[in-house]
Amino acid sequence: MSWRDLLRRRPSWRNQGVRAMTASEKALIEKIKQLPPQRVAEVEDFVDFLRARESEQHLTRSATKASEPSFAAVWDNEDDAVYDRA
């Protein structure tokens, strides 16, 4: 069986929730392909850094949201209401 036959029998990626690449994603991949291996490693490190930073920011936002009910009694009281109006 040829690879073309396999592709015909395989379900469409679109039916499996995989989206097509955007033009900017394709352009970025082409630029990365033109880099020497050492620079590709730097790009990969930078992408890992960005993902880690995004993950940390998500954790911070989640922790802040989770702590709001605990602090509500401290923040929402008559003694401190004057600061809310300022």
Buried (B, 14 or more C-beta within 10 A) or exposed (E): EEEEEEEEEEEEEEEEEEEEEEEEEEEEEEEEEEEEEEEEEEEEEEEEEEEEEEEEEEEEEEEEEEEEEEEEEEEEEEEEEEEEEE
